[in-house]
Amino acid sequence: KINEEIEQGTAPGATVEEIIGHEIKKVNQQLVSYKHIKNFTLQEEEFIKTTTKKIKRFEELK
Protein backbone atom coordinates (compact mmCIF):
# COMPACT_ATOMS: atom_id res chain seq x y z
CA LYS A 1 0.00 0.00 0.00
CA ILE A 2 2.82 2.40 0.80
CA ASN A 3 4.47 1.68 -2.55
CA GLU A 4 1.17 2.45 -4.27
CA GLU A 5 0.91 5.83 -2.52
CA ILE A 6 4.45 6.75 -3.50
CA GLU A 7 4.05 5.60 -7.12
CA GLN A 8 0.67 7.28 -7.58
CA GLY A 9 1.88 10.47 -5.95
CA THR A 10 -1.05 10.55 -3.52
CA ALA A 11 1.39 11.66 -0.83
CA PRO A 12 3.35 14.42 -2.61
CA GLY A 13 6.34 15.70 -0.70
CA ALA A 14 5.91 13.13 2.06
CA THR A 15 8.86 11.04 3.09
CA VAL A 16 8.68 7.29 3.58
CA GLU A 17 8.93 7.83 7.35
CA GLU A 18 5.92 10.18 7.28
CA ILE A 19 3.82 7.75 5.23
CA ILE A 20 4.66 4.84 7.53
CA GLY A 21 4.01 7.02 10.59
CA HIS A 22 0.57 7.89 9.23
CA GLU A 23 -0.25 4.21 8.64
CA ILE A 24 0.93 3.35 12.17
CA LYS A 25 -1.41 6.00 13.60
CA LYS A 26 -4.32 4.38 11.74
CA VAL A 27 -3.42 0.93 13.06
CA ASN A 28 -2.91 2.22 16.62
CA GLN A 29 -6.48 3.55 16.67
CA GLN A 30 -7.72 -0.02 16.36
CA LEU A 31 -5.39 -1.48 19.00
CA VAL A 32 -5.58 -1.38 22.77
CA SER A 33 -3.04 1.01 24.27
CA TYR A 34 -0.52 -1.58 25.45
CA LYS A 35 -0.26 -2.98 21.90
CA HIS A 36 0.42 0.38 20.20
CA ILE A 37 3.43 0.66 17.95
CA LYS A 38 5.58 3.19 19.77
CA ASN A 39 8.51 3.59 17.36
CA PHE A 40 10.08 2.11 14.26
CA THR A 41 13.43 2.20 12.52
CA LEU A 42 14.20 1.89 8.83
CA GLN A 43 17.48 0.29 7.90
CA GLU A 44 19.23 -0.27 4.60
CA GLU A 45 20.61 -3.79 5.15
CA GLU A 46 18.92 -6.96 6.36
CA PHE A 47 19.29 -8.27 9.87
CA ILE A 48 22.06 -10.79 10.55
CA LYS A 49 20.43 -14.24 10.50
CA THR A 50 21.22 -17.74 11.67
CA THR A 51 21.36 -20.72 9.32
CA THR A 52 17.69 -21.35 10.14
CA LYS A 53 16.82 -17.78 9.01
CA LYS A 54 16.09 -16.46 12.50
CA ILE A 55 17.28 -12.96 13.41
CA LYS A 56 20.35 -12.87 15.65
CA ARG A 57 18.89 -10.33 18.06
CA PHE A 58 21.95 -10.01 20.27
CA GLU A 59 24.21 -9.41 17.26
CA GLU A 60 22.05 -6.43 16.29
CA LEU A 61 22.47 -4.87 19.73
CA LYS A 62 26.26 -4.80 19.50
VOMI-947797 format. One record per atom (N, C-alpha, C, O, CB): residue number from 1; residue in three letters; atom name; y, x, z. Coordinates in nm, 2 decimals, decimal comma. Glycine has a CB too. Layout:
! VOMI-947797
<node i="NUM" aa="ALA" at="CA" y="Y" x="X" z="Z"/>
...
END
This chain:
! VOMI-947797
<node i="1" aa="LYS" at="N" y="-0,12" x="0,08" z="0,00"/>
<node i="1" aa="LYS" at="CA" y="0,00" x="0,00" z="0,00"/>
<node i="1" aa="LYS" at="C" y="0,13" x="0,09" z="0,00"/>
<node i="1" aa="LYS" at="O" y="0,22" x="0,05" z="-0,07"/>
<node i="1" aa="LYS" at="CB" y="0,00" x="-0,09" z="0,12"/>
<node i="2" aa="ILE" at="N" y="0,12" x="0,19" z="0,07"/>
<node i="2" aa="ILE" at="CA" y="0,24" x="0,28" z="0,08"/>
<node i="2" aa="ILE" at="C" y="0,26" x="0,35" z="-0,06"/>
<node i="2" aa="ILE" at="O" y="0,38" x="0,36" z="-0,10"/>
<node i="2" aa="ILE" at="CB" y="0,22" x="0,39" z="0,19"/>
<node i="3" aa="ASN" at="N" y="0,15" x="0,39" z="-0,12"/>
<node i="3" aa="ASN" at="CA" y="0,17" x="0,45" z="-0,25"/>
<node i="3" aa="ASN" at="C" y="0,23" x="0,35" z="-0,35"/>
<node i="3" aa="ASN" at="O" y="0,31" x="0,38" z="-0,44"/>
<node i="3" aa="ASN" at="CB" y="0,03" x="0,49" z="-0,31"/>
<node i="4" aa="GLU" at="N" y="0,19" x="0,22" z="-0,34"/>
<node i="4" aa="GLU" at="CA" y="0,25" x="0,12" z="-0,43"/>
<node i="4" aa="GLU" at="C" y="0,40" x="0,10" z="-0,41"/>
<node i="4" aa="GLU" at="O" y="0,47" x="0,09" z="-0,50"/>
<node i="4" aa="GLU" at="CB" y="0,18" x="-0,02" z="-0,40"/>
<node i="5" aa="GLU" at="N" y="0,44" x="0,10" z="-0,28"/>
<node i="5" aa="GLU" at="CA" y="0,58" x="0,09" z="-0,25"/>
<node i="5" aa="GLU" at="C" y="0,66" x="0,21" z="-0,31"/>
<node i="5" aa="GLU" at="O" y="0,77" x="0,19" z="-0,37"/>
<node i="5" aa="GLU" at="CB" y="0,61" x="0,08" z="-0,10"/>
<node i="6" aa="ILE" at="N" y="0,61" x="0,33" z="-0,30"/>
<node i="6" aa="ILE" at="CA" y="0,68" x="0,44" z="-0,35"/>
<node i="6" aa="ILE" at="C" y="0,68" x="0,44" z="-0,50"/>
<node i="6" aa="ILE" at="O" y="0,78" x="0,47" z="-0,56"/>
<node i="6" aa="ILE" at="CB" y="0,61" x="0,57" z="-0,30"/>
<node i="7" aa="GLU" at="N" y="0,57" x="0,41" z="-0,57"/>
<node i="7" aa="GLU" at="CA" y="0,56" x="0,40" z="-0,71"/>
<node i="7" aa="GLU" at="C" y="0,65" x="0,29" z="-0,77"/>
<node i="7" aa="GLU" at="O" y="0,71" x="0,31" z="-0,87"/>
<node i="7" aa="GLU" at="CB" y="0,42" x="0,39" z="-0,76"/>
<node i="8" aa="GLN" at="N" y="0,65" x="0,18" z="-0,71"/>
<node i="8" aa="GLN" at="CA" y="0,73" x="0,07" z="-0,76"/>
<node i="8" aa="GLN" at="C" y="0,88" x="0,08" z="-0,73"/>
<node i="8" aa="GLN" at="O" y="0,96" x="0,01" z="-0,78"/>
<node i="8" aa="GLN" at="CB" y="0,68" x="-0,06" z="-0,70"/>
<node i="9" aa="GLY" at="N" y="0,91" x="0,17" z="-0,63"/>
<node i="9" aa="GLY" at="CA" y="1,05" x="0,19" z="-0,60"/>
<node i="9" aa="GLY" at="C" y="1,10" x="0,08" z="-0,51"/>
<node i="9" aa="GLY" at="O" y="1,22" x="0,05" z="-0,50"/>
<node i="9" aa="GLY" at="CB" y="1,13" x="0,20" z="-0,72"/>
<node i="10" aa="THR" at="N" y="1,01" x="0,00" z="-0,44"/>
<node i="10" aa="THR" at="CA" y="1,06" x="-0,10" z="-0,35"/>
<node i="10" aa="THR" at="C" y="1,12" x="-0,05" z="-0,22"/>
<node i="10" aa="THR" at="O" y="1,18" x="-0,13" z="-0,15"/>
<node i="10" aa="THR" at="CB" y="0,94" x="-0,20" z="-0,32"/>
<node i="11" aa="ALA" at="N" y="1,10" x="0,08" z="-0,20"/>
<node i="11" aa="ALA" at="CA" y="1,17" x="0,14" z="-0,08"/>
<node i="11" aa="ALA" at="C" y="1,25" x="0,26" z="-0,13"/>
<node i="11" aa="ALA" at="O" y="1,22" x="0,37" z="-0,10"/>
<node i="11" aa="ALA" at="CB" y="1,06" x="0,19" z="0,02"/>
<node i="12" aa="PRO" at="N" y="1,36" x="0,23" z="-0,21"/>
<node i="12" aa="PRO" at="CA" y="1,44" x="0,34" z="-0,26"/>
<node i="12" aa="PRO" at="C" y="1,51" x="0,42" z="-0,15"/>
<node i="12" aa="PRO" at="O" y="1,57" x="0,36" z="-0,06"/>
<node i="12" aa="PRO" at="CB" y="1,55" x="0,28" z="-0,36"/>
<node i="13" aa="GLY" at="N" y="1,50" x="0,55" z="-0,16"/>
<node i="13" aa="GLY" at="CA" y="1,57" x="0,63" z="-0,07"/>
<node i="13" aa="GLY" at="C" y="1,50" x="0,65" z="0,06"/>
<node i="13" aa="GLY" at="O" y="1,54" x="0,73" z="0,15"/>
<node i="13" aa="GLY" at="CB" y="1,71" x="0,58" z="-0,04"/>
<node i="14" aa="ALA" at="N" y="1,39" x="0,58" z="0,08"/>
<node i="14" aa="ALA" at="CA" y="1,31" x="0,59" z="0,21"/>
<node i="14" aa="ALA" at="C" y="1,21" x="0,71" z="0,20"/>
<node i="14" aa="ALA" at="O" y="1,15" x="0,73" z="0,09"/>
<node i="14" aa="ALA" at="CB" y="1,24" x="0,46" z="0,24"/>
<node i="15" aa="THR" at="N" y="1,20" x="0,78" z="0,31"/>
<node i="15" aa="THR" at="CA" y="1,10" x="0,89" z="0,31"/>
<node i="15" aa="THR" at="C" y="0,97" x="0,83" z="0,34"/>
<node i="15" aa="THR" at="O" y="0,95" x="0,72" z="0,39"/>
<node i="15" aa="THR" at="CB" y="1,15" x="1,00" z="0,41"/>
<node i="16" aa="VAL" at="N" y="0,87" x="0,91" z="0,33"/>
<node i="16" aa="VAL" at="CA" y="0,73" x="0,87" z="0,36"/>
<node i="16" aa="VAL" at="C" y="0,72" x="0,83" z="0,51"/>
<node i="16" aa="VAL" at="O" y="0,66" x="0,74" z="0,55"/>
<node i="16" aa="VAL" at="CB" y="0,63" x="0,98" z="0,32"/>
<node i="17" aa="GLU" at="N" y="0,79" x="0,92" z="0,59"/>
<node i="17" aa="GLU" at="CA" y="0,78" x="0,89" z="0,74"/>
<node i="17" aa="GLU" at="C" y="0,84" x="0,76" z="0,77"/>
<node i="17" aa="GLU" at="O" y="0,79" x="0,69" z="0,86"/>
<node i="17" aa="GLU" at="CB" y="0,86" x="1,00" z="0,81"/>
<node i="18" aa="GLU" at="N" y="0,95" x="0,72" z="0,70"/>
<node i="18" aa="GLU" at="CA" y="1,02" x="0,59" z="0,73"/>
<node i="18" aa="GLU" at="C" y="0,93" x="0,48" z="0,69"/>
<node i="18" aa="GLU" at="O" y="0,92" x="0,37" z="0,76"/>
<node i="18" aa="GLU" at="CB" y="1,15" x="0,58" z="0,66"/>
<node i="19" aa="ILE" at="N" y="0,86" x="0,49" z="0,57"/>
<node i="19" aa="ILE" at="CA" y="0,78" x="0,38" z="0,52"/>
<node i="19" aa="ILE" at="C" y="0,66" x="0,36" z="0,62"/>
<node i="19" aa="ILE" at="O" y="0,62" x="0,25" z="0,65"/>
<node i="19" aa="ILE" at="CB" y="0,72" x="0,41" z="0,38"/>
<node i="20" aa="ILE" at="N" y="0,60" x="0,47" z="0,66"/>
<node i="20" aa="ILE" at="CA" y="0,48" x="0,47" z="0,75"/>
<node i="20" aa="ILE" at="C" y="0,53" x="0,41" z="0,89"/>
<node i="20" aa="ILE" at="O" y="0,46" x="0,33" z="0,95"/>
<node i="20" aa="ILE" at="CB" y="0,42" x="0,61" z="0,77"/>
<node i="21" aa="GLY" at="N" y="0,65" x="0,45" z="0,93"/>
<node i="21" aa="GLY" at="CA" y="0,70" x="0,40" z="1,06"/>
<node i="21" aa="GLY" at="C" y="0,72" x="0,25" z="1,05"/>
<node i="21" aa="GLY" at="O" y="0,70" x="0,18" z="1,15"/>
<node i="21" aa="GLY" at="CB" y="0,83" x="0,47" z="1,09"/>
<node i="22" aa="HIS" at="N" y="0,77" x="0,20" z="0,94"/>
<node i="22" aa="HIS" at="CA" y="0,79" x="0,06" z="0,92"/>
<node i="22" aa="HIS" at="C" y="0,66" x="-0,02" z="0,93"/>
<node i="22" aa="HIS" at="O" y="0,65" x="-0,12" z="0,99"/>
<node i="22" aa="HIS" at="CB" y="0,86" x="0,03" z="0,79"/>
<node i="23" aa="GLU" at="N" y="0,55" x="0,04" z="0,86"/>
<node i="23" aa="GLU" at="CA" y="0,42" x="-0,03" z="0,86"/>
<node i="23" aa="GLU" at="C" y="0,36" x="-0,02" z="1,01"/>
<node i="23" aa="GLU" at="O" y="0,30" x="-0,12" z="1,05"/>
<node i="23" aa="GLU" at="CB" y="0,33" x="0,05" z="0,77"/>
<node i="24" aa="ILE" at="N" y="0,39" x="0,08" z="1,08"/>
<node i="24" aa="ILE" at="CA" y="0,34" x="0,09" z="1,22"/>
<node i="24" aa="ILE" at="C" y="0,40" x="-0,01" z="1,30"/>
<node i="24" aa="ILE" at="O" y="0,34" x="-0,08" z="1,39"/>
<node i="24" aa="ILE" at="CB" y="0,36" x="0,23" z="1,28"/>
<node i="25" aa="LYS" at="N" y="0,53" x="-0,04" z="1,28"/>
<node i="25" aa="LYS" at="CA" y="0,60" x="-0,14" z="1,36"/>
<node i="25" aa="LYS" at="C" y="0,54" x="-0,28" z="1,33"/>
<node i="25" aa="LYS" at="O" y="0,52" x="-0,36" z="1,43"/>
<node i="25" aa="LYS" at="CB" y="0,75" x="-0,14" z="1,32"/>
<node i="26" aa="LYS" at="N" y="0,50" x="-0,30" z="1,21"/>
<node i="26" aa="LYS" at="CA" y="0,44" x="-0,43" z="1,17"/>
<node i="26" aa="LYS" at="C" y="0,30" x="-0,45" z="1,24"/>
<node i="26" aa="LYS" at="O" y="0,27" x="-0,55" z="1,30"/>
<node i="26" aa="LYS" at="CB" y="0,42" x="-0,44" z="1,02"/>
<node i="27" aa="VAL" at="N" y="0,22" x="-0,34" z="1,24"/>
<node i="27" aa="VAL" at="CA" y="0,09" x="-0,34" z="1,31"/>
<node i="27" aa="VAL" at="C" y="0,11" x="-0,36" z="1,46"/>
<node i="27" aa="VAL" at="O" y="0,03" x="-0,43" z="1,52"/>
<node i="27" aa="VAL" at="CB" y="0,01" x="-0,21" z="1,27"/>
<node i="28" aa="ASN" at="N" y="0,20" x="-0,29" z="1,52"/>
<node i="28" aa="ASN" at="CA" y="0,22" x="-0,29" z="1,66"/>
<node i="28" aa="ASN" at="C" y="0,26" x="-0,43" z="1,71"/>
<node i="28" aa="ASN" at="O" y="0,23" x="-0,47" z="1,82"/>
<node i="28" aa="ASN" at="CB" y="0,33" x="-0,19" z="1,70"/>
<node i="29" aa="GLN" at="N" y="0,32" x="-0,51" z="1,63"/>
<node i="29" aa="GLN" at="CA" y="0,36" x="-0,65" z="1,67"/>
<node i="29" aa="GLN" at="C" y="0,23" x="-0,73" z="1,69"/>
<node i="29" aa="GLN" at="O" y="0,23" x="-0,83" z="1,76"/>
<node i="29" aa="GLN" at="CB" y="0,44" x="-0,71" z="1,56"/>
<node i="30" aa="GLN" at="N" y="0,12" x="-0,69" z="1,63"/>
<node i="30" aa="GLN" at="CA" y="0,00" x="-0,77" z="1,64"/>
<node i="30" aa="GLN" at="C" y="-0,10" x="-0,72" z="1,74"/>
<node i="30" aa="GLN" at="O" y="-0,20" x="-0,78" z="1,77"/>
<node i="30" aa="GLN" at="CB" y="-0,07" x="-0,77" z="1,50"/>
<node i="31" aa="LEU" at="N" y="-0,06" x="-0,60" z="1,80"/>
<node i="31" aa="LEU" at="CA" y="-0,15" x="-0,54" z="1,90"/>
<node i="31" aa="LEU" at="C" y="-0,09" x="-0,56" z="2,04"/>
<node i="31" aa="LEU" at="O" y="0,03" x="-0,58" z="2,06"/>
<node i="31" aa="LEU" at="CB" y="-0,16" x="-0,39" z="1,87"/>
<node i="32" aa="VAL" at="N" y="-0,18" x="-0,56" z="2,14"/>
<node i="32" aa="VAL" at="CA" y="-0,14" x="-0,56" z="2,28"/>
<node i="32" aa="VAL" at="C" y="-0,07" x="-0,42" z="2,31"/>
<node i="32" aa="VAL" at="O" y="-0,10" x="-0,32" z="2,24"/>
<node i="32" aa="VAL" at="CB" y="-0,26" x="-0,58" z="2,38"/>
<node i="33" aa="SER" at="N" y="0,01" x="-0,42" z="2,41"/>
<node i="33" aa="SER" at="CA" y="0,10" x="-0,30" z="2,43"/>
<node i="33" aa="SER" at="C" y="0,03" x="-0,17" z="2,45"/>
<node i="33" aa="SER" at="O" y="0,07" x="-0,07" z="2,41"/>
<node i="33" aa="SER" at="CB" y="0,19" x="-0,33" z="2,54"/>
<node i="34" aa="TYR" at="N" y="-0,09" x="-0,18" z="2,52"/>
<node i="34" aa="TYR" at="CA" y="-0,16" x="-0,05" z="2,54"/>
<node i="34" aa="TYR" at="C" y="-0,23" x="0,00" z="2,42"/>
<node i="34" aa="TYR" at="O" y="-0,28" x="0,12" z="2,42"/>
<node i="34" aa="TYR" at="CB" y="-0,26" x="-0,07" z="2,66"/>
<node i="35" aa="LYS" at="N" y="-0,24" x="-0,07" z="2,31"/>
<node i="35" aa="LYS" at="CA" y="-0,30" x="-0,03" z="2,19"/>
<node i="35" aa="LYS" at="C" y="-0,19" x="0,01" z="2,08"/>
<node i="35" aa="LYS" at="O" y="-0,23" x="0,05" z="1,97"/>
<node i="35" aa="LYS" at="CB" y="-0,39" x="-0,13" z="2,13"/>
<node i="36" aa="HIS" at="N" y="-0,07" x="0,01" z="2,12"/>
<node i="36" aa="HIS" at="CA" y="0,04" x="0,04" z="2,02"/>
<node i="36" aa="HIS" at="C" y="0,03" x="0,19" z="1,97"/>
<node i="36" aa="HIS" at="O" y="-0,01" x="0,28" z="2,05"/>
<node i="36" aa="HIS" at="CB" y="0,18" x="0,02" z="2,08"/>
<node i="37" aa="ILE" at="N" y="0,06" x="0,21" z="1,85"/>
<node i="37" aa="ILE" at="CA" y="0,07" x="0,34" z="1,80"/>
<node i="37" aa="ILE" at="C" y="0,20" x="0,40" z="1,84"/>
<node i="37" aa="ILE" at="O" y="0,31" x="0,34" z="1,81"/>
<node i="37" aa="ILE" at="CB" y="0,05" x="0,35" z="1,64"/>
<node i="38" aa="LYS" at="N" y="0,20" x="0,51" z="1,92"/>
<node i="38" aa="LYS" at="CA" y="0,32" x="0,56" z="1,98"/>
<node i="38" aa="LYS" at="C" y="0,38" x="0,67" z="1,89"/>
<node i="38" aa="LYS" at="O" y="0,51" x="0,68" z="1,89"/>
<node i="38" aa="LYS" at="CB" y="0,29" x="0,61" z="2,11"/>
<node i="39" aa="ASN" at="N" y="0,30" x="0,75" z="1,82"/>
<node i="39" aa="ASN" at="CA" y="0,36" x="0,85" z="1,74"/>
<node i="39" aa="ASN" at="C" y="0,26" x="0,89" z="1,63"/>
<node i="39" aa="ASN" at="O" y="0,14" x="0,86" z="1,65"/>
<node i="39" aa="ASN" at="CB" y="0,41" x="0,97" z="1,82"/>
<node i="40" aa="PHE" at="N" y="0,30" x="0,96" z="1,53"/>
<node i="40" aa="PHE" at="CA" y="0,21" x="1,01" z="1,43"/>
<node i="40" aa="PHE" at="C" y="0,27" x="1,14" z="1,37"/>
<node i="40" aa="PHE" at="O" y="0,39" x="1,17" z="1,38"/>
<node i="40" aa="PHE" at="CB" y="0,19" x="0,90" z="1,31"/>
<node i="41" aa="THR" at="N" y="0,18" x="1,22" z="1,31"/>
<node i="41" aa="THR" at="CA" y="0,22" x="1,34" z="1,25"/>
<node i="41" aa="THR" at="C" y="0,16" x="1,35" z="1,11"/>
<node i="41" aa="THR" at="O" y="0,04" x="1,33" z="1,09"/>
<node i="41" aa="THR" at="CB" y="0,18" x="1,46" z="1,34"/>
<node i="42" aa="LEU" at="N" y="0,24" x="1,39" z="1,02"/>
<node i="42" aa="LEU" at="CA" y="0,19" x="1,42" z="0,88"/>
<node i="42" aa="LEU" at="C" y="0,17" x="1,57" z="0,87"/>
<node i="42" aa="LEU" at="O" y="0,25" x="1,65" z="0,92"/>
<node i="42" aa="LEU" at="CB" y="0,29" x="1,37" z="0,77"/>
<node i="43" aa="GLN" at="N" y="0,06" x="1,61" z="0,81"/>
<node i="43" aa="GLN" at="CA" y="0,03" x="1,75" z="0,79"/>
<node i="43" aa="GLN" at="C" y="-0,02" x="1,77" z="0,65"/>
<node i="43" aa="GLN" at="O" y="-0,08" x="1,68" z="0,59"/>
<node i="43" aa="GLN" at="CB" y="-0,07" x="1,80" z="0,89"/>
<node i="44" aa="GLU" at="N" y="0,01" x="1,89" z="0,60"/>
<node i="44" aa="GLU" at="CA" y="-0,03" x="1,92" z="0,46"/>
<node i="44" aa="GLU" at="C" y="-0,18" x="1,95" z="0,44"/>
<node i="44" aa="GLU" at="O" y="-0,24" x="1,90" z="0,34"/>
<node i="44" aa="GLU" at="CB" y="0,05" x="2,05" z="0,42"/>
<node i="45" aa="GLU" at="N" y="-0,24" x="2,02" z="0,53"/>
<node i="45" aa="GLU" at="CA" y="-0,38" x="2,06" z="0,51"/>
<node i="45" aa="GLU" at="C" y="-0,47" x="1,97" z="0,60"/>
<node i="45" aa="GLU" at="O" y="-0,43" x="1,91" z="0,70"/>
<node i="45" aa="GLU" at="CB" y="-0,40" x="2,21" z="0,55"/>
<node i="46" aa="GLU" at="N" y="-0,60" x="1,97" z="0,56"/>
<node i="46" aa="GLU" at="CA" y="-0,70" x="1,89" z="0,64"/>
<node i="46" aa="GLU" at="C" y="-0,73" x="1,96" z="0,77"/>
<node i="46" aa="GLU" at="O" y="-0,70" x="2,07" z="0,79"/>
<node i="46" aa="GLU" at="CB" y="-0,83" x="1,88" z="0,55"/>
<node i="47" aa="PHE" at="N" y="-0,78" x="1,88" z="0,86"/>
<node i="47" aa="PHE" at="CA" y="-0,83" x="1,93" z="0,99"/>
<node i="47" aa="PHE" at="C" y="-0,94" x="2,02" z="0,97"/>
<node i="47" aa="PHE" at="O" y="-1,02" x="2,01" z="0,87"/>
<node i="47" aa="PHE" at="CB" y="-0,87" x="1,81" z="1,08"/>
<node i="48" aa="ILE" at="N" y="-0,96" x="2,12" z="1,06"/>
<node i="48" aa="ILE" at="CA" y="-1,08" x="2,21" z="1,05"/>
<node i="48" aa="ILE" at="C" y="-1,20" x="2,12" z="1,10"/>
<node i="48" aa="ILE" at="O" y="-1,19" x="2,05" z="1,20"/>
<node i="48" aa="ILE" at="CB" y="-1,06" x="2,33" z="1,15"/>
<node i="49" aa="LYS" at="N" y="-1,31" x="2,13" z="1,02"/>
<node i="49" aa="LYS" at="CA" y="-1,42" x="2,04" z="1,05"/>
<node i="49" aa="LYS" at="C" y="-1,55" x="2,12" z="1,07"/>
<node i="49" aa="LYS" at="O" y="-1,56" x="2,24" z="1,03"/>
<node i="49" aa="LYS" at="CB" y="-1,45" x="1,95" z="0,93"/>
<node i="50" aa="THR" at="N" y="-1,64" x="2,06" z="1,14"/>
<node i="50" aa="THR" at="CA" y="-1,77" x="2,12" z="1,17"/>
<node i="50" aa="THR" at="C" y="-1,86" x="2,10" z="1,04"/>
<node i="50" aa="THR" at="O" y="-1,82" x="2,04" z="0,95"/>
<node i="50" aa="THR" at="CB" y="-1,84" x="2,06" z="1,29"/>
<node i="51" aa="THR" at="N" y="-1,98" x="2,15" z="1,05"/>
<node i="51" aa="THR" at="CA" y="-2,07" x="2,14" z="0,93"/>
<node i="51" aa="THR" at="C" y="-2,11" x="1,99" z="0,92"/>
<node i="51" aa="THR" at="O" y="-2,16" x="1,95" z="0,81"/>
<node i="51" aa="THR" at="CB" y="-2,19" x="2,22" z="0,95"/>
<node i="52" aa="THR" at="N" y="-2,10" x="1,91" z="1,02"/>
<node i="52" aa="THR" at="CA" y="-2,14" x="1,77" z="1,01"/>
<node i="52" aa="THR" at="C" y="-2,01" x="1,68" z="0,99"/>
<node i="52" aa="THR" at="O" y="-2,01" x="1,56" z="1,00"/>
<node i="52" aa="THR" at="CB" y="-2,20" x="1,72" z="1,14"/>
<node i="53" aa="LYS" at="N" y="-1,90" x="1,75" z="0,94"/>
<node i="53" aa="LYS" at="CA" y="-1,78" x="1,68" z="0,90"/>
<node i="53" aa="LYS" at="C" y="-1,70" x="1,61" z="1,01"/>
<node i="53" aa="LYS" at="O" y="-1,63" x="1,52" z="0,99"/>
<node i="53" aa="LYS" at="CB" y="-1,81" x="1,58" z="0,80"/>
<node i="54" aa="LYS" at="N" y="-1,72" x="1,66" z="1,14"/>
<node i="54" aa="LYS" at="CA" y="-1,65" x="1,61" z="1,25"/>
<node i="54" aa="LYS" at="C" y="-1,53" x="1,70" z="1,27"/>
<node i="54" aa="LYS" at="O" y="-1,54" x="1,82" z="1,25"/>
<node i="54" aa="LYS" at="CB" y="-1,73" x="1,60" z="1,38"/>
<node i="55" aa="ILE" at="N" y="-1,42" x="1,65" z="1,32"/>
<node i="55" aa="ILE" at="CA" y="-1,30" x="1,73" z="1,34"/>
<node i="55" aa="ILE" at="C" y="-1,32" x="1,82" z="1,46"/>
<node i="55" aa="ILE" at="O" y="-1,36" x="1,77" z="1,57"/>
<node i="55" aa="ILE" at="CB" y="-1,17" x="1,64" z="1,36"/>
<node i="56" aa="LYS" at="N" y="-1,28" x="1,94" z="1,45"/>
<node i="56" aa="LYS" at="CA" y="-1,29" x="2,04" z="1,56"/>
<node i="56" aa="LYS" at="C" y="-1,16" x="2,02" z="1,64"/>
<node i="56" aa="LYS" at="O" y="-1,06" x="2,08" z="1,61"/>
<node i="56" aa="LYS" at="CB" y="-1,31" x="2,19" z="1,52"/>
<node i="57" aa="ARG" at="N" y="-1,16" x="1,93" z="1,74"/>
<node i="57" aa="ARG" at="CA" y="-1,03" x="1,89" z="1,81"/>
<node i="57" aa="ARG" at="C" y="-0,97" x="2,01" z="1,88"/>
<node i="57" aa="ARG" at="O" y="-0,85" x="2,02" z="1,88"/>
<node i="57" aa="ARG" at="CB" y="-1,06" x="1,78" z="1,90"/>
<node i="58" aa="PHE" at="N" y="-1,05" x="2,09" z="1,95"/>
<node i="58" aa="PHE" at="CA" y="-1,00" x="2,20" z="2,03"/>
<node i="58" aa="PHE" at="C" y="-0,95" x="2,31" z="1,94"/>
<node i="58" aa="PHE" at="O" y="-0,86" x="2,38" z="1,99"/>
<node i="58" aa="PHE" at="CB" y="-1,11" x="2,25" z="2,12"/>
<node i="59" aa="GLU" at="N" y="-0,99" x="2,32" z="1,82"/>
<node i="59" aa="GLU" at="CA" y="-0,94" x="2,42" z="1,73"/>
<node i="59" aa="GLU" at="C" y="-0,80" x="2,38" z="1,68"/>
<node i="59" aa="GLU" at="O" y="-0,71" x="2,47" z="1,66"/>
<node i="59" aa="GLU" at="CB" y="-1,03" x="2,44" z="1,60"/>
<node i="60" aa="GLU" at="N" y="-0,77" x="2,25" z="1,67"/>
<node i="60" aa="GLU" at="CA" y="-0,64" x="2,21" z="1,63"/>
<node i="60" aa="GLU" at="C" y="-0,54" x="2,23" z="1,74"/>
<node i="60" aa="GLU" at="O" y="-0,42" x="2,24" z="1,71"/>
<node i="60" aa="GLU" at="CB" y="-0,65" x="2,06" z="1,59"/>
<node i="61" aa="LEU" at="N" y="-0,58" x="2,23" z="1,86"/>
<node i="61" aa="LEU" at="CA" y="-0,49" x="2,25" z="1,97"/>
<node i="61" aa="LEU" at="C" y="-0,44" x="2,39" z="1,99"/>
<node i="61" aa="LEU" at="O" y="-0,34" x="2,42" z="2,06"/>
<node i="61" aa="LEU" at="CB" y="-0,55" x="2,20" z="2,10"/>
<node i="62" aa="LYS" at="N" y="-0,51" x="2,48" z="1,93"/>
<node i="62" aa="LYS" at="CA" y="-0,48" x="2,63" z="1,95"/>
<node i="62" aa="LYS" at="C" y="-0,36" x="2,66" z="1,87"/>
<node i="62" aa="LYS" at="O" y="-0,32" x="2,78" z="1,87"/>
<node i="62" aa="LYS" at="CB" y="-0,60" x="2,71" z="1,91"/>
END
